[in-house]
Amino acid sequence: MTGRRPGGTAHDRWRASRPTTGRVADRVLRDWLADSTPVAAGGRAILLQIADPVVAAGVRRHSDFARRPQQRLAHTLMFVYAVVIGTDADAAVATAFVEHAHRPVAGADDVERQLWVAATLFDSARRAHELFGDPLGPDRAEDVLAAYAPIATALRVPAADWFSDVADFDRYWAATLPTLTVTDDARGIVRDLLHPRFAPAWVRVAMPLVRIVTVGMLPGALRTAYGFPWGPREQRRFRRAVRLVRGVRRAVPAALLRLPGPLLLRAMHRTAARYRAVRPDQFLS
């Protein structure tokens, strides 16, 4: 990973934009952040994250990808929605879940690794909207980058280490990609994620589309490092998949595109209540 430069003020700008309830004041921005289009890039974000060997080792040893490959994606989305569009109470619960999960994981508190994880979430959301939804204009991109700052701080990245602007982020991204290394841990996770053996039937039915979208969205060099075949045939399949996802997204009412966020937040609070009842001294106490 690359060394960090003096931090910016994105986190401060974001906090200033939120009223005392903790929710996003700008309704247009809030609707964009609540849109579920970035779900299509969830696999891409995971593959980028585990291309850091420390992240891959932690995930491989402490996540049950083989039996529940969809779980990490669901938990990641839950965390993002809670921190970015939820209330301060939502964010606190999501952060407590992450801290609980990270306790036994070596390197989980490493600032560079957690900065990279947060960066993949912003870049994947941006990329998903470019391909499938509403591309970000320059001003709105700065707002969204600031909106993702609390994700980093929830992962224990100092606020000053988040990016001062999109140009700063893009420099970091370009410098970091060549430093990534795909290990056997990462390849094992990918097998479990993209070729699930124990997933529900509906997940297995969706996997051909998920695979082509996930692989097609990766940077070319990383796609090669993972050993994914990619030529004219795969490129044509990817273009067809993008058209399909775009078409489905256009046909779905905007309110339904924003529905997964509230549903995941409710599920998160139900799970938190169960933890409190069973282990009040160990979790969310």
ChimeraX commands (.cxc) that place a marker at each C-alpha (Angstrom):
marker #1 position 0.00,0.00,0.00 radius 0.5
marker #1 position 1.14,3.53,-0.61 radius 0.5
marker #1 position 2.03,6.04,2.05 radius 0.5
marker #1 position -0.61,8.60,2.96 radius 0.5
marker #1 position -0.36,12.32,2.50 radius 0.5
marker #1 position -1.68,15.05,4.81 radius 0.5
marker #1 position -5.42,14.60,5.14 radius 0.5
marker #1 position -8.32,16.74,4.01 radius 0.5
marker #1 position -11.53,18.08,5.46 radius 0.5
marker #1 position -14.12,15.87,3.74 radius 0.5
marker #1 position -15.28,14.36,7.02 radius 0.5
marker #1 position -15.80,17.80,8.56 radius 0.5
marker #1 position -17.77,18.94,5.51 radius 0.5
marker #1 position -19.95,15.87,5.74 radius 0.5
marker #1 position -20.70,16.29,9.43 radius 0.5
marker #1 position -21.57,19.94,8.83 radius 0.5
marker #1 position -24.11,18.90,6.18 radius 0.5
marker #1 position -26.10,16.72,8.61 radius 0.5
marker #1 position -28.70,18.09,11.03 radius 0.5
marker #1 position -28.87,16.96,14.63 radius 0.5
marker #1 position -30.88,13.85,13.69 radius 0.5
marker #1 position -27.79,12.58,11.88 radius 0.5
marker #1 position -29.62,12.09,8.58 radius 0.5
marker #1 position -28.55,13.58,5.27 radius 0.5
marker #1 position -30.10,17.02,4.81 radius 0.5
marker #1 position -29.73,17.20,1.00 radius 0.5
marker #1 position -32.66,15.09,-0.27 radius 0.5
marker #1 position -31.23,14.63,-3.77 radius 0.5
marker #1 position -27.92,13.46,-2.34 radius 0.5
marker #1 position -29.71,11.24,0.15 radius 0.5
marker #1 position -31.72,9.58,-2.63 radius 0.5
marker #1 position -28.55,8.96,-4.62 radius 0.5
marker #1 position -26.79,7.44,-1.63 radius 0.5
marker #1 position -29.81,5.28,-0.81 radius 0.5
marker #1 position -30.07,3.94,-4.37 radius 0.5
marker #1 position -29.21,0.22,-4.49 radius 0.5
marker #1 position -27.39,0.42,-7.84 radius 0.5
marker #1 position -23.97,-0.04,-6.13 radius 0.5
marker #1 position -25.11,-3.53,-5.10 radius 0.5
marker #1 position -24.12,-4.55,-8.64 radius 0.5
marker #1 position -20.54,-3.63,-7.79 radius 0.5
marker #1 position -20.46,-5.43,-4.46 radius 0.5
marker #1 position -18.46,-8.36,-5.80 radius 0.5
marker #1 position -15.99,-5.98,-7.42 radius 0.5
marker #1 position -15.44,-4.20,-4.10 radius 0.5
marker #1 position -14.74,-7.50,-2.33 radius 0.5
marker #1 position -12.26,-8.64,-4.99 radius 0.5
marker #1 position -10.46,-5.30,-4.77 radius 0.5
marker #1 position -10.33,-5.51,-0.97 radius 0.5
marker #1 position -8.89,-9.02,-0.86 radius 0.5
marker #1 position -6.23,-8.12,-3.41 radius 0.5
marker #1 position -4.50,-6.72,-0.33 radius 0.5
marker #1 position -2.88,-9.86,1.16 radius 0.5
marker #1 position -3.51,-8.80,4.77 radius 0.5
marker #1 position -7.21,-8.27,4.09 radius 0.5
marker #1 position -7.40,-11.56,2.18 radius 0.5
marker #1 position -5.77,-13.50,5.02 radius 0.5
marker #1 position -8.20,-12.05,7.56 radius 0.5
marker #1 position -11.26,-12.75,5.42 radius 0.5
marker #1 position -10.12,-16.27,4.57 radius 0.5
marker #1 position -9.59,-17.21,8.20 radius 0.5
marker #1 position -12.58,-15.49,9.76 radius 0.5
marker #1 position -15.39,-15.51,7.15 radius 0.5
marker #1 position -17.56,-18.45,6.14 radius 0.5
marker #1 position -17.51,-17.77,2.42 radius 0.5
marker #1 position -17.84,-21.43,1.47 radius 0.5
marker #1 position -21.24,-21.85,3.16 radius 0.5
marker #1 position -22.58,-18.29,3.18 radius 0.5
marker #1 position -20.99,-16.41,0.27 radius 0.5
marker #1 position -23.71,-13.76,0.22 radius 0.5
marker #1 position -23.27,-12.91,3.90 radius 0.5
marker #1 position -20.24,-10.62,3.57 radius 0.5
marker #1 position -21.93,-8.64,0.80 radius 0.5
marker #1 position -25.10,-8.26,2.87 radius 0.5
marker #1 position -23.14,-7.18,5.93 radius 0.5
marker #1 position -21.08,-4.73,3.89 radius 0.5
marker #1 position -24.22,-3.17,2.40 radius 0.5
marker #1 position -25.81,-2.99,5.84 radius 0.5
marker #1 position -22.76,-1.18,7.17 radius 0.5
marker #1 position -22.64,1.28,4.26 radius 0.5
marker #1 position -26.33,2.14,4.44 radius 0.5
marker #1 position -26.20,2.57,8.22 radius 0.5
marker #1 position -23.20,4.88,8.18 radius 0.5
marker #1 position -23.99,6.88,5.04 radius 0.5
marker #1 position -27.79,7.34,5.09 radius 0.5
marker #1 position -28.80,6.20,8.56 radius 0.5
marker #1 position -29.05,8.08,11.82 radius 0.5
marker #1 position -26.18,8.40,14.24 radius 0.5
marker #1 position -27.76,5.54,16.20 radius 0.5
marker #1 position -27.79,3.36,13.06 radius 0.5
marker #1 position -24.13,4.15,12.45 radius 0.5
marker #1 position -23.23,3.32,16.06 radius 0.5
marker #1 position -24.87,-0.12,15.83 radius 0.5
marker #1 position -23.20,-0.90,12.49 radius 0.5
marker #1 position -19.82,0.21,13.82 radius 0.5
marker #1 position -20.25,-1.99,16.89 radius 0.5
marker #1 position -20.91,-4.98,14.62 radius 0.5
marker #1 position -17.73,-4.29,12.66 radius 0.5
marker #1 position -15.62,-3.85,15.77 radius 0.5
marker #1 position -17.03,-7.09,17.20 radius 0.5
marker #1 position -16.21,-8.98,13.99 radius 0.5
marker #1 position -12.71,-7.51,13.78 radius 0.5
marker #1 position -11.57,-8.37,17.31 radius 0.5
marker #1 position -10.01,-11.74,16.43 radius 0.5
marker #1 position -8.67,-10.64,13.02 radius 0.5
marker #1 position -4.97,-9.86,12.71 radius 0.5
marker #1 position -4.39,-6.54,10.97 radius 0.5
marker #1 position -8.04,-5.50,11.19 radius 0.5
marker #1 position -7.10,-2.20,12.85 radius 0.5
marker #1 position -4.37,-1.38,10.35 radius 0.5
marker #1 position -5.20,2.10,9.07 radius 0.5
marker #1 position -3.86,1.54,5.55 radius 0.5
marker #1 position -5.92,-1.61,5.10 radius 0.5
marker #1 position -9.11,-0.07,6.39 radius 0.5
marker #1 position -8.55,3.01,4.27 radius 0.5
marker #1 position -8.29,0.72,1.26 radius 0.5
marker #1 position -11.51,-1.09,2.20 radius 0.5
marker #1 position -13.37,2.23,2.46 radius 0.5
marker #1 position -11.83,3.45,-0.80 radius 0.5
marker #1 position -13.06,0.37,-2.68 radius 0.5
marker #1 position -16.60,1.08,-1.51 radius 0.5
marker #1 position -16.58,4.65,-2.80 radius 0.5
marker #1 position -14.94,3.75,-6.10 radius 0.5
marker #1 position -17.26,0.78,-6.69 radius 0.5
marker #1 position -20.36,2.88,-5.99 radius 0.5
marker #1 position -19.09,5.53,-8.39 radius 0.5
marker #1 position -18.30,2.94,-11.04 radius 0.5
marker #1 position -21.69,1.22,-10.66 radius 0.5
marker #1 position -23.54,4.46,-11.30 radius 0.5
marker #1 position -21.35,5.22,-14.30 radius 0.5
marker #1 position -22.25,1.87,-15.87 radius 0.5
marker #1 position -25.82,1.29,-14.74 radius 0.5
marker #1 position -27.37,4.40,-13.31 radius 0.5
marker #1 position -26.78,8.09,-12.81 radius 0.5
marker #1 position -23.12,9.11,-13.35 radius 0.5
marker #1 position -21.74,11.61,-10.89 radius 0.5
marker #1 position -21.02,15.12,-12.06 radius 0.5
marker #1 position -17.92,16.81,-10.62 radius 0.5
marker #1 position -19.70,18.67,-7.80 radius 0.5
marker #1 position -21.83,15.71,-6.80 radius 0.5
marker #1 position -18.80,13.43,-6.83 radius 0.5
marker #1 position -17.22,15.65,-4.18 radius 0.5
marker #1 position -20.40,15.40,-2.08 radius 0.5
marker #1 position -20.44,11.60,-2.35 radius 0.5
marker #1 position -16.75,11.35,-1.47 radius 0.5
marker #1 position -17.46,13.39,1.65 radius 0.5
marker #1 position -20.48,11.17,2.40 radius 0.5
marker #1 position -18.20,8.13,2.41 radius 0.5
marker #1 position -15.76,9.69,4.89 radius 0.5
marker #1 position -17.65,8.30,7.94 radius 0.5
marker #1 position -17.20,4.79,6.54 radius 0.5
marker #1 position -13.48,5.23,6.91 radius 0.5
marker #1 position -13.70,6.73,10.39 radius 0.5
marker #1 position -16.07,3.94,11.47 radius 0.5
marker #1 position -13.27,1.58,10.43 radius 0.5
marker #1 position -10.90,3.53,12.73 radius 0.5
marker #1 position -9.22,5.52,9.99 radius 0.5
marker #1 position -8.39,9.01,11.35 radius 0.5
marker #1 position -10.70,11.63,9.83 radius 0.5
marker #1 position -7.69,13.55,8.52 radius 0.5
marker #1 position -6.62,10.53,6.48 radius 0.5
marker #1 position -9.70,10.58,4.27 radius 0.5
marker #1 position -9.36,12.34,0.92 radius 0.5
marker #1 position -9.60,16.09,0.60 radius 0.5
marker #1 position -11.22,15.89,-2.86 radius 0.5
marker #1 position -11.82,13.50,-5.76 radius 0.5
marker #1 position -8.52,14.39,-7.41 radius 0.5
marker #1 position -6.76,13.38,-4.19 radius 0.5
marker #1 position -8.71,10.11,-4.17 radius 0.5
marker #1 position -7.88,9.39,-7.81 radius 0.5
marker #1 position -4.16,9.88,-7.17 radius 0.5
marker #1 position -4.32,7.45,-4.26 radius 0.5
marker #1 position -6.28,4.95,-6.34 radius 0.5
marker #1 position -3.85,5.08,-9.26 radius 0.5
marker #1 position -0.86,4.71,-6.93 radius 0.5
marker #1 position -2.36,1.83,-4.92 radius 0.5
marker #1 position -3.63,-0.46,-7.69 radius 0.5
marker #1 position -0.13,-1.49,-8.86 radius 0.5
marker #1 position 0.83,-2.47,-5.29 radius 0.5
marker #1 position -1.93,-5.09,-4.94 radius 0.5
marker #1 position -1.05,-8.79,-4.89 radius 0.5
marker #1 position -3.48,-11.63,-5.49 radius 0.5
marker #1 position -2.62,-14.49,-3.12 radius 0.5
marker #1 position -3.88,-18.04,-2.72 radius 0.5
marker #1 position -6.10,-16.74,0.10 radius 0.5
marker #1 position -7.71,-14.31,-2.33 radius 0.5
marker #1 position -8.18,-16.99,-4.99 radius 0.5
marker #1 position -9.83,-19.29,-2.46 radius 0.5
marker #1 position -12.25,-16.56,-1.45 radius 0.5
marker #1 position -13.07,-15.88,-5.09 radius 0.5
marker #1 position -13.87,-19.54,-5.70 radius 0.5
marker #1 position -16.29,-19.54,-2.78 radius 0.5
marker #1 position -17.77,-16.18,-3.72 radius 0.5
marker #1 position -18.29,-16.66,-7.45 radius 0.5
marker #1 position -18.91,-20.43,-7.48 radius 0.5
marker #1 position -20.93,-21.00,-4.28 radius 0.5
marker #1 position -21.69,-24.62,-3.43 radius 0.5
marker #1 position -24.11,-24.11,-0.54 radius 0.5
marker #1 position -25.86,-20.86,-1.48 radius 0.5
marker #1 position -29.66,-20.70,-1.86 radius 0.5
marker #1 position -31.01,-21.67,-5.28 radius 0.5
marker #1 position -31.85,-18.07,-6.23 radius 0.5
marker #1 position -28.24,-17.05,-5.58 radius 0.5
marker #1 position -26.88,-19.86,-7.75 radius 0.5
marker #1 position -29.29,-18.93,-10.56 radius 0.5
marker #1 position -28.03,-15.33,-10.49 radius 0.5
marker #1 position -24.33,-16.26,-10.39 radius 0.5
marker #1 position -23.59,-16.28,-14.16 radius 0.5
marker #1 position -24.74,-12.64,-14.35 radius 0.5
marker #1 position -22.94,-11.79,-11.10 radius 0.5
marker #1 position -19.70,-13.34,-12.36 radius 0.5
marker #1 position -19.59,-11.52,-15.67 radius 0.5
marker #1 position -20.49,-8.18,-14.06 radius 0.5
marker #1 position -17.98,-8.61,-11.22 radius 0.5
marker #1 position -15.10,-9.66,-13.47 radius 0.5
marker #1 position -15.92,-7.09,-16.13 radius 0.5
marker #1 position -15.85,-4.24,-13.61 radius 0.5
marker #1 position -12.38,-5.10,-12.32 radius 0.5
marker #1 position -9.33,-3.12,-13.47 radius 0.5
marker #1 position -7.72,-5.07,-16.31 radius 0.5
marker #1 position -4.44,-5.76,-14.51 radius 0.5
marker #1 position -6.23,-7.14,-11.47 radius 0.5
marker #1 position -8.49,-9.27,-13.66 radius 0.5
marker #1 position -5.35,-10.81,-15.13 radius 0.5
marker #1 position -3.79,-11.30,-11.68 radius 0.5
marker #1 position -6.83,-13.30,-10.59 radius 0.5
marker #1 position -6.50,-15.44,-13.72 radius 0.5
marker #1 position -9.90,-14.63,-15.18 radius 0.5
marker #1 position -10.07,-15.29,-18.92 radius 0.5
marker #1 position -11.01,-12.14,-20.78 radius 0.5
marker #1 position -11.26,-11.64,-24.51 radius 0.5
marker #1 position -13.75,-10.45,-27.14 radius 0.5
marker #1 position -16.31,-13.11,-26.13 radius 0.5
marker #1 position -16.25,-12.08,-22.47 radius 0.5
marker #1 position -16.33,-8.42,-23.40 radius 0.5
marker #1 position -19.47,-8.96,-25.49 radius 0.5
marker #1 position -21.12,-10.84,-22.61 radius 0.5
marker #1 position -20.21,-8.01,-20.26 radius 0.5
marker #1 position -21.73,-5.39,-22.58 radius 0.5
marker #1 position -24.95,-7.42,-22.79 radius 0.5
marker #1 position -25.01,-7.75,-19.00 radius 0.5
marker #1 position -24.59,-4.00,-18.58 radius 0.5
marker #1 position -27.47,-3.34,-20.98 radius 0.5
marker #1 position -29.62,-5.83,-19.07 radius 0.5
marker #1 position -28.90,-4.28,-15.68 radius 0.5
marker #1 position -29.48,-0.78,-17.08 radius 0.5
marker #1 position -32.81,-1.88,-18.53 radius 0.5
marker #1 position -33.96,-3.48,-15.29 radius 0.5
marker #1 position -32.90,-0.42,-13.32 radius 0.5
marker #1 position -34.84,1.91,-15.62 radius 0.5
marker #1 position -37.96,-0.26,-15.28 radius 0.5
marker #1 position -37.86,-0.37,-11.48 radius 0.5
marker #1 position -39.49,2.58,-9.66 radius 0.5
marker #1 position -37.03,4.79,-7.81 radius 0.5
marker #1 position -38.71,4.04,-4.50 radius 0.5
marker #1 position -38.02,0.33,-4.94 radius 0.5
marker #1 position -34.38,1.02,-5.78 radius 0.5
marker #1 position -34.12,2.71,-2.39 radius 0.5
marker #1 position -35.95,-0.06,-0.51 radius 0.5
marker #1 position -32.99,-2.37,0.31 radius 0.5
marker #1 position -31.42,0.22,2.63 radius 0.5
marker #1 position -34.31,0.47,5.11 radius 0.5
marker #1 position -34.85,-3.30,4.99 radius 0.5
marker #1 position -31.20,-3.97,5.80 radius 0.5
marker #1 position -31.25,-1.43,8.63 radius 0.5
marker #1 position -34.29,-3.12,10.17 radius 0.5
marker #1 position -32.57,-6.49,9.90 radius 0.5
marker #1 position -29.48,-5.01,11.53 radius 0.5
marker #1 position -31.45,-3.70,14.50 radius 0.5
marker #1 position -33.25,-7.04,14.94 radius 0.5
marker #1 position -29.89,-8.82,14.99 radius 0.5
marker #1 position -28.49,-6.27,17.44 radius 0.5
marker #1 position -31.46,-6.82,19.77 radius 0.5
marker #1 position -30.79,-10.56,19.77 radius 0.5
marker #1 position -27.12,-9.99,20.61 radius 0.5
marker #1 position -28.04,-7.67,23.45 radius 0.5
marker #1 position -30.41,-10.27,24.88 radius 0.5
marker #1 position -27.88,-13.10,24.71 radius 0.5
marker #1 position -24.55,-11.33,25.33 radius 0.5
marker #1 position -25.23,-7.93,26.88 radius 0.5
marker #1 position -21.73,-7.66,28.38 radius 0.5
marker #1 position -19.89,-8.54,25.19 radius 0.5
marker #1 position -21.65,-6.66,22.42 radius 0.5
marker #1 position -23.31,-3.27,22.17 radius 0.5
marker #1 position -23.33,-2.92,25.92 radius 0.5
marker link #1:1,2 radius 0.2
marker link #1:2,3 radius 0.2
marker link #1:3,4 radius 0.2
marker link #1:4,5 radius 0.2
marker link #1:5,6 radius 0.2
marker link #1:6,7 radius 0.2
marker link #1:7,8 radius 0.2
marker link #1:8,9 radius 0.2
marker link #1:9,10 radius 0.2
marker link #1:10,11 radius 0.2
marker link #1:11,12 radius 0.2
marker link #1:12,13 radius 0.2
marker link #1:13,14 radius 0.2
marker link #1:14,15 radius 0.2
marker link #1:15,16 radius 0.2
marker link #1:16,17 radius 0.2
marker link #1:17,18 radius 0.2
marker link #1:18,19 radius 0.2
marker link #1:19,20 radius 0.2
marker link #1:20,21 radius 0.2
marker link #1:21,22 radius 0.2
marker link #1:22,23 radius 0.2
marker link #1:23,24 radius 0.2
marker link #1:24,25 radius 0.2
marker link #1:25,26 radius 0.2
marker link #1:26,27 radius 0.2
marker link #1:27,28 radius 0.2
marker link #1:28,29 radius 0.2
marker link #1:29,30 radius 0.2
marker link #1:30,31 radius 0.2
marker link #1:31,32 radius 0.2
marker link #1:32,33 radius 0.2
marker link #1:33,34 radius 0.2
marker link #1:34,35 radius 0.2
marker link #1:35,36 radius 0.2
marker link #1:36,37 radius 0.2
marker link #1:37,38 radius 0.2
marker link #1:38,39 radius 0.2
marker link #1:39,40 radius 0.2
marker link #1:40,41 radius 0.2
marker link #1:41,42 radius 0.2
marker link #1:42,43 radius 0.2
marker link #1:43,44 radius 0.2
marker link #1:44,45 radius 0.2
marker link #1:45,46 radius 0.2
marker link #1:46,47 radius 0.2
marker link #1:47,48 radius 0.2
marker link #1:48,49 radius 0.2
marker link #1:49,50 radius 0.2
marker link #1:50,51 radius 0.2
marker link #1:51,52 radius 0.2
marker link #1:52,53 radius 0.2
marker link #1:53,54 radius 0.2
marker link #1:54,55 radius 0.2
marker link #1:55,56 radius 0.2
marker link #1:56,57 radius 0.2
marker link #1:57,58 radius 0.2
marker link #1:58,59 radius 0.2
marker link #1:59,60 radius 0.2
marker link #1:60,61 radius 0.2
marker link #1:61,62 radius 0.2
marker link #1:62,63 radius 0.2
marker link #1:63,64 radius 0.2
marker link #1:64,65 radius 0.2
marker link #1:65,66 radius 0.2
marker link #1:66,67 radius 0.2
marker link #1:67,68 radius 0.2
marker link #1:68,69 radius 0.2
marker link #1:69,70 radius 0.2
marker link #1:70,71 radius 0.2
marker link #1:71,72 radius 0.2
marker link #1:72,73 radius 0.2
marker link #1:73,74 radius 0.2
marker link #1:74,75 radius 0.2
marker link #1:75,76 radius 0.2
marker link #1:76,77 radius 0.2
marker link #1:77,78 radius 0.2
marker link #1:78,79 radius 0.2
marker link #1:79,80 radius 0.2
marker link #1:80,81 radius 0.2
marker link #1:81,82 radius 0.2
marker link #1:82,83 radius 0.2
marker link #1:83,84 radius 0.2
marker link #1:84,85 radius 0.2
marker link #1:85,86 radius 0.2
marker link #1:86,87 radius 0.2
marker link #1:87,88 radius 0.2
marker link #1:88,89 radius 0.2
marker link #1:89,90 radius 0.2
marker link #1:90,91 radius 0.2
marker link #1:91,92 radius 0.2
marker link #1:92,93 radius 0.2
marker link #1:93,94 radius 0.2
marker link #1:94,95 radius 0.2
marker link #1:95,96 radius 0.2
marker link #1:96,97 radius 0.2
marker link #1:97,98 radius 0.2
marker link #1:98,99 radius 0.2
marker link #1:99,100 radius 0.2
marker link #1:100,101 radius 0.2
marker link #1:101,102 radius 0.2
marker link #1:102,103 radius 0.2
marker link #1:103,104 radius 0.2
marker link #1:104,105 radius 0.2
marker link #1:105,106 radius 0.2
marker link #1:106,107 radius 0.2
marker link #1:107,108 radius 0.2
marker link #1:108,109 radius 0.2
marker link #1:109,110 radius 0.2
marker link #1:110,111 radius 0.2
marker link #1:111,112 radius 0.2
marker link #1:112,113 radius 0.2
marker link #1:113,114 radius 0.2
marker link #1:114,115 radius 0.2
marker link #1:115,116 radius 0.2
marker link #1:116,117 radius 0.2
marker link #1:117,118 radius 0.2
marker link #1:118,119 radius 0.2
marker link #1:119,120 radius 0.2
marker link #1:120,121 radius 0.2
marker link #1:121,122 radius 0.2
marker link #1:122,123 radius 0.2
marker link #1:123,124 radius 0.2
marker link #1:124,125 radius 0.2
marker link #1:125,126 radius 0.2
marker link #1:126,127 radius 0.2
marker link #1:127,128 radius 0.2
marker link #1:128,129 radius 0.2
marker link #1:129,130 radius 0.2
marker link #1:130,131 radius 0.2
marker link #1:131,132 radius 0.2
marker link #1:132,133 radius 0.2
marker link #1:133,134 radius 0.2
marker link #1:134,135 radius 0.2
marker link #1:135,136 radius 0.2
marker link #1:136,137 radius 0.2
marker link #1:137,138 radius 0.2
marker link #1:138,139 radius 0.2
marker link #1:139,140 radius 0.2
marker link #1:140,141 radius 0.2
marker link #1:141,142 radius 0.2
marker link #1:142,143 radius 0.2
marker link #1:143,144 radius 0.2
marker link #1:144,145 radius 0.2
marker link #1:145,146 radius 0.2
marker link #1:146,147 radius 0.2
marker link #1:147,148 radius 0.2
marker link #1:148,149 radius 0.2
marker link #1:149,150 radius 0.2
marker link #1:150,151 radius 0.2
marker link #1:151,152 radius 0.2
marker link #1:152,153 radius 0.2
marker link #1:153,154 radius 0.2
marker link #1:154,155 radius 0.2
marker link #1:155,156 radius 0.2
marker link #1:156,157 radius 0.2
marker link #1:157,158 radius 0.2
marker link #1:158,159 radius 0.2
marker link #1:159,160 radius 0.2
marker link #1:160,161 radius 0.2
marker link #1:161,162 radius 0.2
marker link #1:162,163 radius 0.2
marker link #1:163,164 radius 0.2
marker link #1:164,165 radius 0.2
marker link #1:165,166 radius 0.2
marker link #1:166,167 radius 0.2
marker link #1:167,168 radius 0.2
marker link #1:168,169 radius 0.2
marker link #1:169,170 radius 0.2
marker link #1:170,171 radius 0.2
marker link #1:171,172 radius 0.2
marker link #1:172,173 radius 0.2
marker link #1:173,174 radius 0.2
marker link #1:174,175 radius 0.2
marker link #1:175,176 radius 0.2
marker link #1:176,177 radius 0.2
marker link #1:177,178 radius 0.2
marker link #1:178,179 radius 0.2
marker link #1:179,180 radius 0.2
marker link #1:180,181 radius 0.2
marker link #1:181,182 radius 0.2
marker link #1:182,183 radius 0.2
marker link #1:183,184 radius 0.2
marker link #1:184,185 radius 0.2
marker link #1:185,186 radius 0.2
marker link #1:186,187 radius 0.2
marker link #1:187,188 radius 0.2
marker link #1:188,189 radius 0.2
marker link #1:189,190 radius 0.2
marker link #1:190,191 radius 0.2
marker link #1:191,192 radius 0.2
marker link #1:192,193 radius 0.2
marker link #1:193,194 radius 0.2
marker link #1:194,195 radius 0.2
marker link #1:195,196 radius 0.2
marker link #1:196,197 radius 0.2
marker link #1:197,198 radius 0.2
marker link #1:198,199 radius 0.2
marker link #1:199,200 radius 0.2
marker link #1:200,201 radius 0.2
marker link #1:201,202 radius 0.2
marker link #1:202,203 radius 0.2
marker link #1:203,204 radius 0.2
marker link #1:204,205 radius 0.2
marker link #1:205,206 radius 0.2
marker link #1:206,207 radius 0.2
marker link #1:207,208 radius 0.2
marker link #1:208,209 radius 0.2
marker link #1:209,210 radius 0.2
marker link #1:210,211 radius 0.2
marker link #1:211,212 radius 0.2
marker link #1:212,213 radius 0.2
marker link #1:213,214 radius 0.2
marker link #1:214,215 radius 0.2
marker link #1:215,216 radius 0.2
marker link #1:216,217 radius 0.2
marker link #1:217,218 radius 0.2
marker link #1:218,219 radius 0.2
marker link #1:219,220 radius 0.2
marker link #1:220,221 radius 0.2
marker link #1:221,222 radius 0.2
marker link #1:222,223 radius 0.2
marker link #1:223,224 radius 0.2
marker link #1:224,225 radius 0.2
marker link #1:225,226 radius 0.2
marker link #1:226,227 radius 0.2
marker link #1:227,228 radius 0.2
marker link #1:228,229 radius 0.2
marker link #1:229,230 radius 0.2
marker link #1:230,231 radius 0.2
marker link #1:231,232 radius 0.2
marker link #1:232,233 radius 0.2
marker link #1:233,234 radius 0.2
marker link #1:234,235 radius 0.2
marker link #1:235,236 radius 0.2
marker link #1:236,237 radius 0.2
marker link #1:237,238 radius 0.2
marker link #1:238,239 radius 0.2
marker link #1:239,240 radius 0.2
marker link #1:240,241 radius 0.2
marker link #1:241,242 radius 0.2
marker link #1:242,243 radius 0.2
marker link #1:243,244 radius 0.2
marker link #1:244,245 radius 0.2
marker link #1:245,246 radius 0.2
marker link #1:246,247 radius 0.2
marker link #1:247,248 radius 0.2
marker link #1:248,249 radius 0.2
marker link #1:249,250 radius 0.2
marker link #1:250,251 radius 0.2
marker link #1:251,252 radius 0.2
marker link #1:252,253 radius 0.2
marker link #1:253,254 radius 0.2
marker link #1:254,255 radius 0.2
marker link #1:255,256 radius 0.2
marker link #1:256,257 radius 0.2
marker link #1:257,258 radius 0.2
marker link #1:258,259 radius 0.2
marker link #1:259,260 radius 0.2
marker link #1:260,261 radius 0.2
marker link #1:261,262 radius 0.2
marker link #1:262,263 radius 0.2
marker link #1:263,264 radius 0.2
marker link #1:264,265 radius 0.2
marker link #1:265,266 radius 0.2
marker link #1:266,267 radius 0.2
marker link #1:267,268 radius 0.2
marker link #1:268,269 radius 0.2
marker link #1:269,270 radius 0.2
marker link #1:270,271 radius 0.2
marker link #1:271,272 radius 0.2
marker link #1:272,273 radius 0.2
marker link #1:273,274 radius 0.2
marker link #1:274,275 radius 0.2
marker link #1:275,276 radius 0.2
marker link #1:276,277 radius 0.2
marker link #1:277,278 radius 0.2
marker link #1:278,279 radius 0.2
marker link #1:279,280 radius 0.2
marker link #1:280,281 radius 0.2
marker link #1:281,282 radius 0.2
marker link #1:282,283 radius 0.2
marker link #1:283,284 radius 0.2
marker link #1:284,285 radius 0.2
view
